[in-house]
Amino acid sequence: MVAGSESVSSQGRASRIVAEALVEGYNPEQIAQRAHSMGLSRGLTDVLLAACPCSSPSPEPAPASPDERPDRVASQLPS
């Protein structure tokens, strides 16, 4: 059962890093440094970096539909 408890321990440490990253606003380098200092594997560190919103690229905003364009909305307001 030692291997199982090590897995649970890694999961707890990974969850802690995610929580810290979200609260403290860590950048990818800080996440990697924290994971290394807590003894997480490179593979788990890579997963953390992919999962944390602060380290993933920002998605492009979806284009507004014609009904949501500011000029269209303003023209539909009552005078």
N, CA, C and O atoms as a Maestro MAE file, in Angstrom:
{
 s_m_m2io_version
 :::
 2.0.0
}

f_m_ct {
 s_m_title
 :::
 protein
 m_atom[316] {
  # First column is atom index #
  i_m_mmod_type
  r_m_x_coord
  r_m_y_coord
  r_m_z_coord
  i_m_residue_number
  s_m_chain_name
  s_m_pdb_residue_name
  s_m_pdb_atom_name
  i_m_atomic_number
  :::
  1 25 0.807 -1.198 0.000 1 A "MET " " N  " 7
  2 3 0.000 0.000 0.000 1 A "MET " " CA " 6
  3 2 0.850 1.263 0.000 1 A "MET " " C  " 6
  4 15 0.304 2.364 -0.062 1 A "MET " " O  " 8
  5 25 2.139 1.136 0.066 2 A "VAL " " N  " 7
  6 3 2.993 2.313 0.077 2 A "VAL " " CA " 6
  7 2 2.834 3.097 -1.225 2 A "VAL " " C  " 6
  8 15 2.755 4.325 -1.197 2 A "VAL " " O  " 8
  9 25 2.788 2.407 -2.356 3 A "ALA " " N  " 7
  10 3 2.645 3.089 -3.643 3 A "ALA " " CA " 6
  11 2 1.327 3.852 -3.686 3 A "ALA " " C  " 6
  12 15 1.282 4.969 -4.201 3 A "ALA " " O  " 8
  13 25 0.273 3.281 -3.166 4 A "GLY " " N  " 7
  14 3 -1.021 3.962 -3.149 4 A "GLY " " CA " 6
  15 2 -0.998 5.208 -2.298 4 A "GLY " " C  " 6
  16 15 -1.556 6.235 -2.682 4 A "GLY " " O  " 8
  17 25 -0.359 5.131 -1.147 5 A "SER " " N  " 7
  18 3 -0.302 6.305 -0.279 5 A "SER " " CA " 6
  19 2 0.586 7.389 -0.881 5 A "SER " " C  " 6
  20 15 0.332 8.574 -0.667 5 A "SER " " O  " 8
  21 25 1.630 7.007 -1.633 6 A "GLU " " N  " 7
  22 3 2.455 7.996 -2.310 6 A "GLU " " CA " 6
  23 2 1.648 8.726 -3.367 6 A "GLU " " C  " 6
  24 15 1.809 9.932 -3.554 6 A "GLU " " O  " 8
  25 25 0.775 7.997 -4.064 7 A "SER " " N  " 7
  26 3 -0.072 8.597 -5.092 7 A "SER " " CA " 6
  27 2 -1.030 9.602 -4.469 7 A "SER " " C  " 6
  28 15 -1.212 10.701 -4.994 7 A "SER " " O  " 8
  29 25 -1.642 9.230 -3.355 8 A "VAL " " N  " 7
  30 3 -2.560 10.137 -2.667 8 A "VAL " " CA " 6
  31 2 -1.803 11.359 -2.186 8 A "VAL " " C  " 6
  32 15 -2.313 12.477 -2.268 8 A "VAL " " O  " 8
  33 25 -0.601 11.163 -1.689 9 A "SER " " N  " 7
  34 3 0.210 12.274 -1.216 9 A "SER " " CA " 6
  35 2 0.534 13.240 -2.362 9 A "SER " " C  " 6
  36 15 0.458 14.455 -2.182 9 A "SER " " O  " 8
  37 25 0.894 12.713 -3.533 10 A "SER " " N  " 7
  38 3 1.183 13.545 -4.697 10 A "SER " " CA " 6
  39 2 -0.050 14.313 -5.140 10 A "SER " " C  " 6
  40 15 0.039 15.480 -5.520 10 A "SER " " O  " 8
  41 25 -1.201 13.654 -5.091 11 A "GLN " " N  " 7
  42 3 -2.446 14.320 -5.482 11 A "GLN " " CA " 6
  43 2 -2.757 15.474 -4.543 11 A "GLN " " C  " 6
  44 15 -3.189 16.539 -4.984 11 A "GLN " " O  " 8
  45 25 -2.540 15.269 -3.256 12 A "GLY " " N  " 7
  46 3 -2.777 16.334 -2.288 12 A "GLY " " CA " 6
  47 2 -1.840 17.506 -2.502 12 A "GLY " " C  " 6
  48 15 -2.255 18.662 -2.419 12 A "GLY " " O  " 8
  49 25 -0.575 17.211 -2.778 13 A "ARG " " N  " 7
  50 3 0.389 18.281 -3.035 13 A "ARG " " CA " 6
  51 2 0.051 19.009 -4.329 13 A "ARG " " C  " 6
  52 15 0.179 20.231 -4.405 13 A "ARG " " O  " 8
  53 25 -0.380 18.269 -5.349 14 A "ALA " " N  " 7
  54 3 -0.756 18.889 -6.621 14 A "ALA " " CA " 6
  55 2 -1.963 19.799 -6.424 14 A "ALA " " C  " 6
  56 15 -2.001 20.905 -6.963 14 A "ALA " " O  " 8
  57 25 -2.941 19.343 -5.660 15 A "SER " " N  " 7
  58 3 -4.124 20.167 -5.389 15 A "SER " " CA " 6
  59 2 -3.734 21.444 -4.650 15 A "SER " " C  " 6
  60 15 -4.279 22.517 -4.907 15 A "SER " " O  " 8
  61 25 -2.806 21.313 -3.752 16 A "ARG " " N  " 7
  62 3 -2.354 22.490 -2.999 16 A "ARG " " CA " 6
  63 2 -1.688 23.506 -3.922 16 A "ARG " " C  " 6
  64 15 -1.905 24.710 -3.787 16 A "ARG " " O  " 8
  65 25 -0.877 23.020 -4.860 17 A "ILE " " N  " 7
  66 3 -0.209 23.921 -5.802 17 A "ILE " " CA " 6
  67 2 -1.235 24.635 -6.675 17 A "ILE " " C  " 6
  68 15 -1.108 25.835 -6.917 17 A "ILE " " O  " 8
  69 25 -2.246 23.917 -7.148 18 A "VAL " " N  " 7
  70 3 -3.292 24.535 -7.969 18 A "VAL " " CA " 6
  71 2 -3.997 25.622 -7.157 18 A "VAL " " C  " 6
  72 15 -4.212 26.729 -7.652 18 A "VAL " " O  " 8
  73 25 -4.352 25.311 -5.927 19 A "ALA " " N  " 7
  74 3 -5.032 26.291 -5.076 19 A "ALA " " CA " 6
  75 2 -4.147 27.519 -4.844 19 A "ALA " " C  " 6
  76 15 -4.618 28.652 -4.947 19 A "ALA " " O  " 8
  77 25 -2.886 27.298 -4.537 20 A "GLU " " N  " 7
  78 3 -1.970 28.414 -4.327 20 A "GLU " " CA " 6
  79 2 -1.824 29.247 -5.596 20 A "GLU " " C  " 6
  80 15 -1.809 30.477 -5.538 20 A "GLU " " O  " 8
  81 25 -1.719 28.582 -6.729 21 A "ALA " " N  " 7
  82 3 -1.553 29.287 -8.001 21 A "ALA " " CA " 6
  83 2 -2.758 30.172 -8.292 21 A "ALA " " C  " 6
  84 15 -2.608 31.295 -8.773 21 A "ALA " " O  " 8
  85 25 -3.941 29.668 -8.001 22 A "LEU " " N  " 7
  86 3 -5.148 30.447 -8.245 22 A "LEU " " CA " 6
  87 2 -5.248 31.634 -7.295 22 A "LEU " " C  " 6
  88 15 -5.575 32.743 -7.716 22 A "LEU " " O  " 8
  89 25 -4.968 31.404 -6.018 23 A "VAL " " N  " 7
  90 3 -5.097 32.466 -5.016 23 A "VAL " " CA " 6
  91 2 -3.979 33.501 -5.160 23 A "VAL " " C  " 6
  92 15 -4.231 34.704 -5.106 23 A "VAL " " O  " 8
  93 25 -2.769 33.036 -5.339 24 A "GLU " " N  " 7
  94 3 -1.609 33.938 -5.378 24 A "GLU " " CA " 6
  95 2 -1.308 34.465 -6.779 24 A "GLU " " C  " 6
  96 15 -0.497 35.379 -6.933 24 A "GLU " " O  " 8
  97 25 -1.952 33.901 -7.801 25 A "GLY " " N  " 7
  98 3 -1.704 34.346 -9.173 25 A "GLY " " CA " 6
  99 2 -0.337 33.956 -9.697 25 A "GLY " " C  " 6
  100 15 0.317 34.743 -10.382 25 A "GLY " " O  " 8
  101 25 0.104 32.732 -9.378 26 A "TYR " " N  " 7
  102 3 1.412 32.268 -9.828 26 A "TYR " " CA " 6
  103 2 1.497 32.255 -11.346 26 A "TYR " " C  " 6
  104 15 0.511 31.990 -12.033 26 A "TYR " " O  " 8
  105 25 2.682 32.543 -11.858 27 A "ASN " " N  " 7
  106 3 2.948 32.372 -13.281 27 A "ASN " " CA " 6
  107 2 3.491 30.954 -13.488 27 A "ASN " " C  " 6
  108 15 3.765 30.260 -12.509 27 A "ASN " " O  " 8
  109 25 3.652 30.512 -14.731 28 A "PRO " " N  " 7
  110 3 4.108 29.136 -14.973 28 A "PRO " " CA " 6
  111 2 5.436 28.791 -14.299 28 A "PRO " " C  " 6
  112 15 5.606 27.677 -13.804 28 A "PRO " " O  " 8
  113 25 6.370 29.731 -14.276 29 A "GLU " " N  " 7
  114 3 7.663 29.460 -13.641 29 A "GLU " " CA " 6
  115 2 7.490 29.228 -12.144 29 A "GLU " " C  " 6
  116 15 8.125 28.336 -11.580 29 A "GLU " " O  " 8
  117 25 6.646 30.012 -11.502 30 A "GLN " " N  " 7
  118 3 6.409 29.843 -10.062 30 A "GLN " " CA " 6
  119 2 5.728 28.504 -9.781 30 A "GLN " " C  " 6
  120 15 6.037 27.847 -8.787 30 A "GLN " " O  " 8
  121 25 4.813 28.105 -10.644 31 A "ILE " " N  " 7
  122 3 4.139 26.811 -10.472 31 A "ILE " " CA " 6
  123 2 5.158 25.688 -10.575 31 A "ILE " " C  " 6
  124 15 5.156 24.771 -9.753 31 A "ILE " " O  " 8
  125 25 6.034 25.751 -11.581 32 A "ALA " " N  " 7
  126 3 7.051 24.711 -11.771 32 A "ALA " " CA " 6
  127 2 8.017 24.671 -10.595 32 A "ALA " " C  " 6
  128 15 8.387 23.593 -10.131 32 A "ALA " " O  " 8
  129 25 8.428 25.846 -10.110 33 A "GLN " " N  " 7
  130 3 9.342 25.887 -8.967 33 A "GLN " " CA " 6
  131 2 8.683 25.292 -7.722 33 A "GLN " " C  " 6
  132 15 9.313 24.539 -6.979 33 A "GLN " " O  " 8
  133 25 7.429 25.631 -7.501 34 A "ARG " " N  " 7
  134 3 6.714 25.122 -6.329 34 A "ARG " " CA " 6
  135 2 6.558 23.606 -6.419 34 A "ARG " " C  " 6
  136 15 6.759 22.895 -5.434 34 A "ARG " " O  " 8
  137 25 6.201 23.119 -7.601 35 A "ALA " " N  " 7
  138 3 6.038 21.671 -7.790 35 A "ALA " " CA " 6
  139 2 7.363 20.948 -7.551 35 A "ALA " " C  " 6
  140 15 7.396 19.893 -6.917 35 A "ALA " " O  " 8
  141 25 8.444 21.518 -8.059 36 A "HIS " " N  " 7
  142 3 9.762 20.914 -7.850 36 A "HIS " " CA " 6
  143 2 10.126 20.897 -6.367 36 A "HIS " " C  " 6
  144 15 10.645 19.901 -5.861 36 A "HIS " " O  " 8
  145 25 9.852 22.009 -5.670 37 A "SER " " N  " 7
  146 3 10.203 22.082 -4.252 37 A "SER " " CA " 6
  147 2 9.376 21.104 -3.418 37 A "SER " " C  " 6
  148 15 9.801 20.692 -2.339 37 A "SER " " O  " 8
  149 25 8.194 20.733 -3.919 38 A "MET " " N  " 7
  150 3 7.353 19.775 -3.197 38 A "MET " " CA " 6
  151 2 7.617 18.336 -3.646 38 A "MET " " C  " 6
  152 15 6.974 17.406 -3.160 38 A "MET " " O  " 8
  153 25 8.564 18.152 -4.574 39 A "GLY " " N  " 7
  154 3 8.970 16.820 -4.978 39 A "GLY " " CA " 6
  155 2 8.057 16.143 -5.987 39 A "GLY " " C  " 6
  156 15 8.055 14.917 -6.091 39 A "GLY " " O  " 8
  157 25 7.285 16.919 -6.729 40 A "LEU " " N  " 7
  158 3 6.402 16.316 -7.729 40 A "LEU " " CA " 6
  159 2 7.202 15.926 -8.966 40 A "LEU " " C  " 6
  160 15 8.209 16.553 -9.294 40 A "LEU " " O  " 8
  161 25 6.740 14.890 -9.640 41 A "SER " " N  " 7
  162 3 7.415 14.425 -10.848 41 A "SER " " CA " 6
  163 2 7.267 15.448 -11.969 41 A "SER " " C  " 6
  164 15 6.393 16.315 -11.927 41 A "SER " " O  " 8
  165 25 8.123 15.334 -12.959 42 A "ARG " " N  " 7
  166 3 8.057 16.233 -14.125 42 A "ARG " " CA " 6
  167 2 6.717 16.064 -14.845 42 A "ARG " " C  " 6
  168 15 6.118 17.041 -15.294 42 A "ARG " " O  " 8
  169 25 6.257 14.819 -14.951 43 A "GLY " " N  " 7
  170 3 4.986 14.557 -15.615 43 A "GLY " " CA " 6
  171 2 3.821 15.238 -14.912 43 A "GLY " " C  " 6
  172 15 2.974 15.851 -15.561 43 A "GLY " " O  " 8
  173 25 3.777 15.134 -13.593 44 A "LEU " " N  " 7
  174 3 2.703 15.770 -12.832 44 A "LEU " " CA " 6
  175 2 2.825 17.299 -12.894 44 A "LEU " " C  " 6
  176 15 1.820 18.009 -12.929 44 A "LEU " " O  " 8
  177 25 4.049 17.786 -12.908 45 A "THR " " N  " 7
  178 3 4.262 19.226 -13.052 45 A "THR " " CA " 6
  179 2 3.732 19.710 -14.392 45 A "THR " " C  " 6
  180 15 3.104 20.767 -14.465 45 A "THR " " O  " 8
  181 25 3.978 18.948 -15.454 46 A "ASP " " N  " 7
  182 3 3.461 19.314 -16.773 46 A "ASP " " CA " 6
  183 2 1.937 19.346 -16.784 46 A "ASP " " C  " 6
  184 15 1.333 20.216 -17.411 46 A "ASP " " O  " 8
  185 25 1.320 18.400 -16.091 47 A "VAL " " N  " 7
  186 3 -0.141 18.373 -16.005 47 A "VAL " " CA " 6
  187 2 -0.635 19.612 -15.259 47 A "VAL " " C  " 6
  188 15 -1.616 20.234 -15.667 47 A "VAL " " O  " 8
  189 25 0.036 19.967 -14.178 48 A "LEU " " N  " 7
  190 3 -0.348 21.168 -13.419 48 A "LEU " " CA " 6
  191 2 -0.252 22.420 -14.288 48 A "LEU " " C  " 6
  192 15 -1.135 23.277 -14.256 48 A "LEU " " O  " 8
  193 25 0.810 22.514 -15.051 49 A "LEU " " N  " 7
  194 3 0.990 23.684 -15.903 49 A "LEU " " CA " 6
  195 2 -0.101 23.766 -16.967 49 A "LEU " " C  " 6
  196 15 -0.556 24.856 -17.315 49 A "LEU " " O  " 8
  197 25 -0.514 22.620 -17.474 50 A "ALA " " N  " 7
  198 3 -1.574 22.609 -18.480 50 A "ALA " " CA " 6
  199 2 -2.934 22.913 -17.860 50 A "ALA " " C  " 6
  200 15 -3.800 23.492 -18.516 50 A "ALA " " O  " 8
  201 25 -3.123 22.527 -16.604 51 A "ALA " " N  " 7
  202 3 -4.427 22.666 -15.957 51 A "ALA " " CA " 6
  203 2 -4.663 24.047 -15.351 51 A "ALA " " C  " 6
  204 15 -5.810 24.479 -15.239 51 A "ALA " " O  " 8
  205 25 -3.619 24.735 -14.965 52 A "CYS " " N  " 7
  206 3 -3.793 26.022 -14.296 52 A "CYS " " CA " 6
  207 2 -4.140 27.112 -15.299 52 A "CYS " " C  " 6
  208 15 -3.429 27.309 -16.284 52 A "CYS " " O  " 8
  209 25 -5.228 27.813 -15.047 53 A "PRO " " N  " 7
  210 3 -5.638 28.872 -15.972 53 A "PRO " " CA " 6
  211 2 -4.592 29.976 -16.128 53 A "PRO " " C  " 6
  212 15 -4.491 30.594 -17.188 53 A "PRO " " O  " 8
  213 25 -3.828 30.217 -15.089 54 A "CYS " " N  " 7
  214 3 -2.846 31.296 -15.160 54 A "CYS " " CA " 6
  215 2 -1.686 30.945 -16.077 54 A "CYS " " C  " 6
  216 15 -0.937 31.834 -16.484 54 A "CYS " " O  " 8
  217 25 -1.519 29.669 -16.410 55 A "SER " " N  " 7
  218 3 -0.397 29.297 -17.249 55 A "SER " " CA " 6
  219 2 -0.815 28.897 -18.651 55 A "SER " " C  " 6
  220 15 0.041 28.648 -19.500 55 A "SER " " O  " 8
  221 25 -2.117 28.832 -18.910 56 A "SER " " N  " 7
  222 3 -2.572 28.490 -20.249 56 A "SER " " CA " 6
  223 2 -2.848 29.761 -21.027 56 A "SER " " C  " 6
  224 15 -3.193 30.788 -20.441 56 A "SER " " O  " 8
  225 25 -2.700 29.701 -22.346 57 A "PRO " " N  " 7
  226 3 -2.949 30.908 -23.133 57 A "PRO " " CA " 6
  227 2 -4.401 31.347 -23.022 57 A "PRO " " C  " 6
  228 15 -5.306 30.521 -22.908 57 A "PRO " " O  " 8
  229 25 -4.607 32.644 -23.057 58 A "SER " " N  " 7
  230 3 -5.970 33.173 -22.985 58 A "SER " " CA " 6
  231 2 -6.696 32.868 -24.284 58 A "SER " " C  " 6
  232 15 -6.149 33.072 -25.368 58 A "SER " " O  " 8
  233 25 -7.915 32.383 -24.179 59 A "PRO " " N  " 7
  234 3 -8.659 32.110 -25.406 59 A "PRO " " CA " 6
  235 2 -9.063 33.417 -26.081 59 A "PRO " " C  " 6
  236 15 -9.291 34.429 -25.419 59 A "PRO " " O  " 8
  237 25 -9.146 33.378 -27.383 60 A "GLU " " N  " 7
  238 3 -9.612 34.543 -28.135 60 A "GLU " " CA " 6
  239 2 -11.101 34.719 -27.855 60 A "GLU " " C  " 6
  240 15 -11.843 33.738 -27.815 60 A "GLU " " O  " 8
  241 25 -11.537 35.941 -27.663 61 A "PRO " " N  " 7
  242 3 -12.974 36.137 -27.436 61 A "PRO " " CA " 6
  243 2 -13.751 35.777 -28.696 61 A "PRO " " C  " 6
  244 15 -13.282 36.000 -29.813 61 A "PRO " " O  " 8
  245 25 -14.924 35.229 -28.507 62 A "ALA " " N  " 7
  246 3 -15.776 34.873 -29.634 62 A "ALA " " CA " 6
  247 2 -16.279 36.152 -30.289 62 A "ALA " " C  " 6
  248 15 -16.593 37.123 -29.600 62 A "ALA " " O  " 8
  249 25 -16.356 36.157 -31.600 63 A "PRO " " N  " 7
  250 3 -16.879 37.363 -32.253 63 A "PRO " " CA " 6
  251 2 -18.337 37.582 -31.867 63 A "PRO " " C  " 6
  252 15 -19.098 36.629 -31.701 63 A "PRO " " O  " 8
  253 25 -18.711 38.840 -31.727 64 A "ALA " " N  " 7
  254 3 -20.083 39.165 -31.351 64 A "ALA " " CA " 6
  255 2 -21.021 38.861 -32.511 64 A "ALA " " C  " 6
  256 15 -20.685 39.083 -33.674 64 A "ALA " " O  " 8
  257 25 -22.174 38.361 -32.183 65 A "SER " " N  " 7
  258 3 -23.181 38.146 -33.213 65 A "SER " " CA " 6
  259 2 -23.712 39.514 -33.633 65 A "SER " " C  " 6
  260 15 -23.567 40.474 -32.875 65 A "SER " " O  " 8
  261 25 -24.311 39.636 -34.794 66 A "PRO " " N  " 7
  262 3 -24.822 40.948 -35.226 66 A "PRO " " CA " 6
  263 2 -25.782 41.580 -34.217 66 A "PRO " " C  " 6
  264 15 -25.832 42.805 -34.105 66 A "PRO " " O  " 8
  265 25 -26.537 40.774 -33.488 67 A "ASP " " N  " 7
  266 3 -27.477 41.314 -32.506 67 A "ASP " " CA " 6
  267 2 -26.787 41.853 -31.258 67 A "ASP " " C  " 6
  268 15 -27.397 42.602 -30.495 67 A "ASP " " O  " 8
  269 25 -25.517 41.483 -31.036 68 A "GLU " " N  " 7
  270 3 -24.813 41.893 -29.829 68 A "GLU " " CA " 6
  271 2 -23.822 43.022 -30.086 68 A "GLU " " C  " 6
  272 15 -23.188 43.502 -29.147 68 A "GLU " " O  " 8
  273 25 -23.675 43.453 -31.326 69 A "ARG " " N  " 7
  274 3 -22.735 44.528 -31.622 69 A "ARG " " CA " 6
  275 2 -23.201 45.813 -30.952 69 A "ARG " " C  " 6
  276 15 -24.398 46.103 -30.945 69 A "ARG " " O  " 8
  277 25 -22.274 46.590 -30.385 70 A "PRO " " N  " 7
  278 3 -22.664 47.810 -29.668 70 A "PRO " " CA " 6
  279 2 -23.487 48.779 -30.518 70 A "PRO " " C  " 6
  280 15 -24.452 49.360 -30.021 70 A "PRO " " O  " 8
  281 25 -23.122 48.962 -31.795 71 A "ASP " " N  " 7
  282 3 -23.878 49.905 -32.620 71 A "ASP " " CA " 6
  283 2 -25.298 49.416 -32.868 71 A "ASP " " C  " 6
  284 15 -26.224 50.218 -32.984 71 A "ASP " " O  " 8
  285 25 -25.469 48.104 -32.949 72 A "ARG " " N  " 7
  286 3 -26.794 47.519 -33.175 72 A "ARG " " CA " 6
  287 2 -27.636 47.630 -31.915 72 A "ARG " " C  " 6
  288 15 -28.822 47.954 -31.980 72 A "ARG " " O  " 8
  289 25 -27.027 47.363 -30.777 73 A "VAL " " N  " 7
  290 3 -27.744 47.403 -29.502 73 A "VAL " " CA " 6
  291 2 -28.181 48.825 -29.202 73 A "VAL " " C  " 6
  292 15 -29.320 49.048 -28.792 73 A "VAL " " O  " 8
  293 25 -27.280 49.806 -29.405 74 A "ALA " " N  " 7
  294 3 -27.605 51.202 -29.120 74 A "ALA " " CA " 6
  295 2 -28.752 51.691 -30.000 74 A "ALA " " C  " 6
  296 15 -29.596 52.466 -29.550 74 A "ALA " " O  " 8
  297 25 -28.782 51.246 -31.233 75 A "SER " " N  " 7
  298 3 -29.838 51.709 -32.135 75 A "SER " " CA " 6
  299 2 -31.182 51.111 -31.778 75 A "SER " " C  " 6
  300 15 -32.218 51.618 -32.209 75 A "SER " " O  " 8
  301 25 -31.184 50.053 -31.005 76 A "GLN " " N  " 7
  302 3 -32.446 49.403 -30.633 76 A "GLN " " CA " 6
  303 2 -33.005 49.922 -29.306 76 A "GLN " " C  " 6
  304 15 -34.104 49.543 -28.900 76 A "GLN " " O  " 8
  305 25 -32.242 50.794 -28.633 77 A "LEU " " N  " 7
  306 3 -32.718 51.353 -27.368 77 A "LEU " " CA " 6
  307 2 -33.827 52.365 -27.633 77 A "LEU " " C  " 6
  308 15 -33.784 53.071 -28.641 77 A "LEU " " O  " 8
  309 25 -34.820 52.450 -26.747 78 A "PRO " " N  " 7
  310 3 -35.872 53.441 -26.939 78 A "PRO " " CA " 6
  311 2 -35.315 54.849 -26.805 78 A "PRO " " C  " 6
  312 15 -34.408 55.087 -26.007 78 A "PRO " " O  " 8
  313 25 -35.839 55.760 -27.562 79 A "SER " " N  " 7
  314 3 -35.352 57.151 -27.551 79 A "SER " " CA " 6
  315 2 -35.900 57.915 -26.377 79 A "SER " " C  " 6
  316 15 -35.595 59.096 -26.212 79 A "SER " " O  " 8
  :::
 }
 m_bond[315] {
  # First column is bond index #
  i_m_from
  i_m_to
  i_m_order
  :::
  1 1 2 1
  2 2 3 1
  3 3 4 2
  4 3 5 1
  5 5 6 1
  6 6 7 1
  7 7 8 2
  8 7 9 1
  9 9 10 1
  10 10 11 1
  11 11 12 2
  12 11 13 1
  13 13 14 1
  14 14 15 1
  15 15 16 2
  16 15 17 1
  17 17 18 1
  18 18 19 1
  19 19 20 2
  20 19 21 1
  21 21 22 1
  22 22 23 1
  23 23 24 2
  24 23 25 1
  25 25 26 1
  26 26 27 1
  27 27 28 2
  28 27 29 1
  29 29 30 1
  30 30 31 1
  31 31 32 2
  32 31 33 1
  33 33 34 1
  34 34 35 1
  35 35 36 2
  36 35 37 1
  37 37 38 1
  38 38 39 1
  39 39 40 2
  40 39 41 1
  41 41 42 1
  42 42 43 1
  43 43 44 2
  44 43 45 1
  45 45 46 1
  46 46 47 1
  47 47 48 2
  48 47 49 1
  49 49 50 1
  50 50 51 1
  51 51 52 2
  52 51 53 1
  53 53 54 1
  54 54 55 1
  55 55 56 2
  56 55 57 1
  57 57 58 1
  58 58 59 1
  59 59 60 2
  60 59 61 1
  61 61 62 1
  62 62 63 1
  63 63 64 2
  64 63 65 1
  65 65 66 1
  66 66 67 1
  67 67 68 2
  68 67 69 1
  69 69 70 1
  70 70 71 1
  71 71 72 2
  72 71 73 1
  73 73 74 1
  74 74 75 1
  75 75 76 2
  76 75 77 1
  77 77 78 1
  78 78 79 1
  79 79 80 2
  80 79 81 1
  81 81 82 1
  82 82 83 1
  83 83 84 2
  84 83 85 1
  85 85 86 1
  86 86 87 1
  87 87 88 2
  88 87 89 1
  89 89 90 1
  90 90 91 1
  91 91 92 2
  92 91 93 1
  93 93 94 1
  94 94 95 1
  95 95 96 2
  96 95 97 1
  97 97 98 1
  98 98 99 1
  99 99 100 2
  100 99 101 1
  101 101 102 1
  102 102 103 1
  103 103 104 2
  104 103 105 1
  105 105 106 1
  106 106 107 1
  107 107 108 2
  108 107 109 1
  109 109 110 1
  110 110 111 1
  111 111 112 2
  112 111 113 1
  113 113 114 1
  114 114 115 1
  115 115 116 2
  116 115 117 1
  117 117 118 1
  118 118 119 1
  119 119 120 2
  120 119 121 1
  121 121 122 1
  122 122 123 1
  123 123 124 2
  124 123 125 1
  125 125 126 1
  126 126 127 1
  127 127 128 2
  128 127 129 1
  129 129 130 1
  130 130 131 1
  131 131 132 2
  132 131 133 1
  133 133 134 1
  134 134 135 1
  135 135 136 2
  136 135 137 1
  137 137 138 1
  138 138 139 1
  139 139 140 2
  140 139 141 1
  141 141 142 1
  142 142 143 1
  143 143 144 2
  144 143 145 1
  145 145 146 1
  146 146 147 1
  147 147 148 2
  148 147 149 1
  149 149 150 1
  150 150 151 1
  151 151 152 2
  152 151 153 1
  153 153 154 1
  154 154 155 1
  155 155 156 2
  156 155 157 1
  157 157 158 1
  158 158 159 1
  159 159 160 2
  160 159 161 1
  161 161 162 1
  162 162 163 1
  163 163 164 2
  164 163 165 1
  165 165 166 1
  166 166 167 1
  167 167 168 2
  168 167 169 1
  169 169 170 1
  170 170 171 1
  171 171 172 2
  172 171 173 1
  173 173 174 1
  174 174 175 1
  175 175 176 2
  176 175 177 1
  177 177 178 1
  178 178 179 1
  179 179 180 2
  180 179 181 1
  181 181 182 1
  182 182 183 1
  183 183 184 2
  184 183 185 1
  185 185 186 1
  186 186 187 1
  187 187 188 2
  188 187 189 1
  189 189 190 1
  190 190 191 1
  191 191 192 2
  192 191 193 1
  193 193 194 1
  194 194 195 1
  195 195 196 2
  196 195 197 1
  197 197 198 1
  198 198 199 1
  199 199 200 2
  200 199 201 1
  201 201 202 1
  202 202 203 1
  203 203 204 2
  204 203 205 1
  205 205 206 1
  206 206 207 1
  207 207 208 2
  208 207 209 1
  209 209 210 1
  210 210 211 1
  211 211 212 2
  212 211 213 1
  213 213 214 1
  214 214 215 1
  215 215 216 2
  216 215 217 1
  217 217 218 1
  218 218 219 1
  219 219 220 2
  220 219 221 1
  221 221 222 1
  222 222 223 1
  223 223 224 2
  224 223 225 1
  225 225 226 1
  226 226 227 1
  227 227 228 2
  228 227 229 1
  229 229 230 1
  230 230 231 1
  231 231 232 2
  232 231 233 1
  233 233 234 1
  234 234 235 1
  235 235 236 2
  236 235 237 1
  237 237 238 1
  238 238 239 1
  239 239 240 2
  240 239 241 1
  241 241 242 1
  242 242 243 1
  243 243 244 2
  244 243 245 1
  245 245 246 1
  246 246 247 1
  247 247 248 2
  248 247 249 1
  249 249 250 1
  250 250 251 1
  251 251 252 2
  252 251 253 1
  253 253 254 1
  254 254 255 1
  255 255 256 2
  256 255 257 1
  257 257 258 1
  258 258 259 1
  259 259 260 2
  260 259 261 1
  261 261 262 1
  262 262 263 1
  263 263 264 2
  264 263 265 1
  265 265 266 1
  266 266 267 1
  267 267 268 2
  268 267 269 1
  269 269 270 1
  270 270 271 1
  271 271 272 2
  272 271 273 1
  273 273 274 1
  274 274 275 1
  275 275 276 2
  276 275 277 1
  277 277 278 1
  278 278 279 1
  279 279 280 2
  280 279 281 1
  281 281 282 1
  282 282 283 1
  283 283 284 2
  284 283 285 1
  285 285 286 1
  286 286 287 1
  287 287 288 2
  288 287 289 1
  289 289 290 1
  290 290 291 1
  291 291 292 2
  292 291 293 1
  293 293 294 1
  294 294 295 1
  295 295 296 2
  296 295 297 1
  297 297 298 1
  298 298 299 1
  299 299 300 2
  300 299 301 1
  301 301 302 1
  302 302 303 1
  303 303 304 2
  304 303 305 1
  305 305 306 1
  306 306 307 1
  307 307 308 2
  308 307 309 1
  309 309 310 1
  310 310 311 1
  311 311 312 2
  312 311 313 1
  313 313 314 1
  314 314 315 1
  315 315 316 2
  :::
 }
}
